[in-house]
Amino acid sequence: MAAVATVPESAPGPVAPRPRRVRFWRGAVLGVAALYFLVPMAVSFWFTVHTEGKGISLGVYGRILSAPGFLPSLLVSLGLAAATIVTVLLLTLPAMLAVRLGAPRLGPVLEVVATLPLVVPPITYVVGIGTALRGGTEALAATPFWATMIAIQSERFPVVLVLAYVVLTLPFVYRSLDAGLRVIDVRTLVEAARNLGASWPHVMLRVIVPNIRSAIAGASFLTLALVLGEYTVAALLGYQTFPVWIVTVSGNDGQLSVALSVISLLLIWLLLLTVSGAGRKRS
Amino acid sequence: MTTTDAGTAVRGGGRARTGSWPAALPLLAFMALAFGIPALALLLGAFTVRDPQTRLSSFSTANVVESLRGAYLTTLLSSVRLSALVAVAGAVLGTLLAQAVVTSRFRALRESVLTASGVLANFGGVPLAFIWIATLGNSGVVTTALGLGSGVLYNFWGLALVYMYFSVPLMVLVVTPALDGLRPQWREAAHNSGATTWQFWRHVGVPVLTPALLGGVVLLFGGAFAAYATAAAMVGSTVPLVTLQIADALTGDVLIGHENIALALSLDMIVIAVLVMAVYLPLQRRSSRWLR
């Protein structure tokens, strides 16, 4: 109401004296920004389709599919992403519900735990993992745990990467789920469902999850984007995930490397549009 | 009234049903394992020196001291300088862009800039390097078209230019809610009380925005400081950066007796990141007070 009342008053005032000056600097800022952000994108696309003397062709995008190692590395990365999403959700969601249902004192603890990975740059985390794996493999060589140490470092499905990715995505998943849970009244929903005789799995899957569907979707897509783009951890631990493959395969083929970069930009765009689409449907 | 009701309800509920905390155990156990063990290994390793002759390990601060001297110190300072430059310039330009969008009458402009910012803030790593190499690299399209010569991109300033590509959008995302939080009514109140535009910004706008701005600077600093893949794909090791140095020390040849220098350098990085976060978190809490 107050806002509506102020509109007619303020409208004639600022409209007359301000626009030209304001519009000029705004136009300048937007113009420079457009130049800086759009030129590399447009140029990169041009770079991939245009070859000196051969004209324009989309051939390089077809070459991606036939490049050696494309499918295996993509499948490894997708598998890692799926395992990471499932693990991080299964770990985080119950803990966050516990805080809301009966252990509010756990809240600050959880917040600190979920923020810690932000403080640690991925490369230092890799250094830590590498050291722990080397030390662990030496120390556990004579014990039954040795097989476990070998298994989590498997070439075909490196569980150790899933562990690392869960840690690295935890802050984002936590933020996303926290925002989702903040909007609904968890206590009332759970108590109502429990009083009506619903079992705990039923409460989780039929009451809580549908109510925070967009938050879960957002968290999942962020995780997917992060895992599909993550280079540092995988490269330094020596695994051939999709981003690592991109670097290997495109080392001596400039056009192919740029084509893959354009594709990855499009992929992030698509993922984030899906996230915001999921968010809009609920609200 | 509602707050006291909610308060008692939560406290009462906490006493009545303390049985839910075990649901948090898997997460805490997981973090102790997957985060705690590497962190501990890093810390112990950074303070351990192995004698090359006797192969005996001993506790020592030699690695850490070494990592803060000579060439190692140079890379550390170079990283800090690059991150600080990217953070400050990115914050200023991001805020200008956000303000241009927030004050615009076109909703579509605002929507598209914010969506694009969301995408570009997440666009980093190797692909970012390749896109800029295609643009300004030695045989890049713009380099050739403008006749810029080689080596424009492969230095400190080139790296800063590339890092801005994800830093400015990140700043737009951080500062837009704060700029939205500056109610038009405040400006009107200031103007009606006779304040000039400058006075409004000096006494109302900037103080309200400060926590968000500083928080954004810190976030940008952290992002640039931790970045590795872009720099590795773009400049190799022509620009001294601590992340590149750590990767070199991990994979390549290190002087005997200095195996743990990568761990010590990592520890230095974490200390800097912790200091930076210690500034950020309280600020974020303060800024959220104004932005409901």
Boltz contact constraints between the chains, C-beta under 6 A:
constraints:
  - contact:
      token1: [A, 26]
      token2: [B, 100]
      max_distance: 6.0
  - contact:
      token1: [A, 29]
      token2: [B, 96]
      max_distance: 6.0
  - contact:
      token1: [A, 29]
      token2: [B, 97]
      max_distance: 6.0
  - contact:
      token1: [A, 29]
      token2: [B, 100]
      max_distance: 6.0
  - contact:
      token1: [A, 30]
      token2: [B, 100]
      max_distance: 6.0
  - contact:
      token1: [A, 33]
      token2: [B, 97]
      max_distance: 6.0
  - contact:
      token1: [A, 40]
      token2: [B, 131]
      max_distance: 6.0
  - contact:
      token1: [A, 40]
      token2: [B, 135]
      max_distance: 6.0
  - contact:
      token1: [A, 43]
      token2: [B, 135]
      max_distance: 6.0
  - contact:
      token1: [A, 43]
      token2: [B, 141]
      max_distance: 6.0
  - contact:
      token1: [A, 44]
      token2: [B, 131]
      max_distance: 6.0
  - contact:
      token1: [A, 44]
      token2: [B, 134]
      max_distance: 6.0
  - contact:
      token1: [A, 47]
      token2: [B, 134]
      max_distance: 6.0
  - contact:
      token1: [A, 47]
      token2: [B, 141]
      max_distance: 6.0
  - contact:
      token1: [A, 91]
      token2: [B, 26]
      max_distance: 6.0
  - contact:
      token1: [A, 91]
      token2: [B, 27]
      max_distance: 6.0
  - contact:
      token1: [A, 91]
      token2: [B, 30]
      max_distance: 6.0
  - contact:
      token1: [A, 94]
      token2: [B, 23]
      max_distance: 6.0
  - contact:
      token1: [A, 95]
      token2: [B, 24]
      max_distance: 6.0
  - contact:
      token1: [A, 95]
      token2: [B, 27]
      max_distance: 6.0
  - contact:
      token1: [A, 98]
      token2: [B, 20]
      max_distance: 6.0
  - contact:
      token1: [A, 98]
      token2: [B, 21]
      max_distance: 6.0
  - contact:
      token1: [A, 98]
      token2: [B, 23]
      max_distance: 6.0
  - contact:
      token1: [A, 98]
      token2: [B, 24]
      max_distance: 6.0
  - contact:
      token1: [A, 101]
      token2: [B, 20]
      max_distance: 6.0
  - contact:
      token1: [A, 102]
      token2: [B, 17]
      max_distance: 6.0
  - contact:
      token1: [A, 102]
      token2: [B, 18]
      max_distance: 6.0
  - contact:
      token1: [A, 102]
      token2: [B, 20]
      max_distance: 6.0
  - contact:
      token1: [A, 103]
      token2: [B, 20]
      max_distance: 6.0
  - contact:
      token1: [A, 103]
      token2: [B, 21]
      max_distance: 6.0
  - contact:
      token1: [A, 104]
      token2: [B, 10]
      max_distance: 6.0
  - contact:
      token1: [A, 104]
      token2: [B, 14]
      max_distance: 6.0
  - contact:
      token1: [A, 106]
      token2: [B, 21]
      max_distance: 6.0
  - contact:
      token1: [A, 106]
      token2: [B, 24]
      max_distance: 6.0
  - contact:
      token1: [A, 113]
      token2: [B, 31]
      max_distance: 6.0
  - contact:
      token1: [A, 119]
      token2: [B, 273]
      max_distance: 6.0
  - contact:
      token1: [A, 119]
      token2: [B, 274]
      max_distance: 6.0
  - contact:
      token1: [A, 119]
      token2: [B, 277]
      max_distance: 6.0
  - contact:
      token1: [A, 120]
      token2: [B, 270]
      max_distance: 6.0
  - contact:
      token1: [A, 121]
      token2: [B, 226]
      max_distance: 6.0
  - contact:
      token1: [A, 121]
      token2: [B, 269]
      max_distance: 6.0
  - contact:
      token1: [A, 123]
      token2: [B, 228]
      max_distance: 6.0
  - contact:
      token1: [A, 123]
      token2: [B, 243]
      max_distance: 6.0
  - contact:
      token1: [A, 123]
      token2: [B, 246]
      max_distance: 6.0
  - contact:
      token1: [A, 124]
      token2: [B, 266]
      max_distance: 6.0
  - contact:
      token1: [A, 124]
      token2: [B, 269]
      max_distance: 6.0
  - contact:
      token1: [A, 124]
      token2: [B, 270]
      max_distance: 6.0
  - contact:
      token1: [A, 127]
      token2: [B, 262]
      max_distance: 6.0
  - contact:
      token1: [A, 127]
      token2: [B, 263]
      max_distance: 6.0
  - contact:
      token1: [A, 127]
      token2: [B, 266]
      max_distance: 6.0
  - contact:
      token1: [A, 128]
      token2: [B, 38]
      max_distance: 6.0
  - contact:
      token1: [A, 128]
      token2: [B, 39]
      max_distance: 6.0
  - contact:
      token1: [A, 128]
      token2: [B, 41]
      max_distance: 6.0
  - contact:
      token1: [A, 128]
      token2: [B, 42]
      max_distance: 6.0
  - contact:
      token1: [A, 129]
      token2: [B, 38]
      max_distance: 6.0
  - contact:
      token1: [A, 131]
      token2: [B, 41]
      max_distance: 6.0
  - contact:
      token1: [A, 131]
      token2: [B, 45]
      max_distance: 6.0
  - contact:
      token1: [A, 132]
      token2: [B, 37]
      max_distance: 6.0
  - contact:
      token1: [A, 132]
      token2: [B, 38]
      max_distance: 6.0
  - contact:
      token1: [A, 132]
      token2: [B, 41]
      max_distance: 6.0
  - contact:
      token1: [A, 135]
      token2: [B, 41]
      max_distance: 6.0
  - contact:
      token1: [A, 163]
      token2: [B, 34]
      max_distance: 6.0
  - contact:
      token1: [A, 167]
      token2: [B, 34]
      max_distance: 6.0
  - contact:
      token1: [A, 167]
      token2: [B, 35]
      max_distance: 6.0
  - contact:
      token1: [A, 225]
      token2: [B, 122]
      max_distance: 6.0
  - contact:
      token1: [A, 229]
      token2: [B, 125]
      max_distance: 6.0
  - contact:
      token1: [A, 231]
      token2: [B, 125]
      max_distance: 6.0
  - contact:
      token1: [A, 231]
      token2: [B, 126]
      max_distance: 6.0
  - contact:
      token1: [A, 231]
      token2: [B, 229]
      max_distance: 6.0
  - contact:
      token1: [A, 232]
      token2: [B, 228]
      max_distance: 6.0
  - contact:
      token1: [A, 232]
      token2: [B, 229]
      max_distance: 6.0
  - contact:
      token1: [A, 236]
      token2: [B, 250]
      max_distance: 6.0
  - contact:
      token1: [A, 243]
      token2: [B, 126]
      max_distance: 6.0
  - contact:
      token1: [A, 247]
      token2: [B, 126]
      max_distance: 6.0
  - contact:
      token1: [A, 257]
      token2: [B, 130]
      max_distance: 6.0
  - contact:
      token1: [A, 258]
      token2: [B, 130]
      max_distance: 6.0
  - contact:
      token1: [A, 258]
      token2: [B, 134]
      max_distance: 6.0
  - contact:
      token1: [A, 261]
      token2: [B, 127]
      max_distance: 6.0
  - contact:
      token1: [A, 261]
      token2: [B, 130]
      max_distance: 6.0
  - contact:
      token1: [A, 261]
      token2: [B, 131]
      max_distance: 6.0
  - contact:
      token1: [A, 264]
      token2: [B, 127]
      max_distance: 6.0
  - contact:
      token1: [A, 265]
      token2: [B, 123]
      max_distance: 6.0
  - contact:
      token1: [A, 268]
      token2: [B, 119]
      max_distance: 6.0
  - contact:
      token1: [A, 268]
      token2: [B, 122]
      max_distance: 6.0
  - contact:
      token1: [A, 268]
      token2: [B, 123]
      max_distance: 6.0
  - contact:
      token1: [A, 269]
      token2: [B, 119]
      max_distance: 6.0
  - contact:
      token1: [A, 272]
      token2: [B, 118]
      max_distance: 6.0
  - contact:
      token1: [A, 272]
      token2: [B, 119]
      max_distance: 6.0
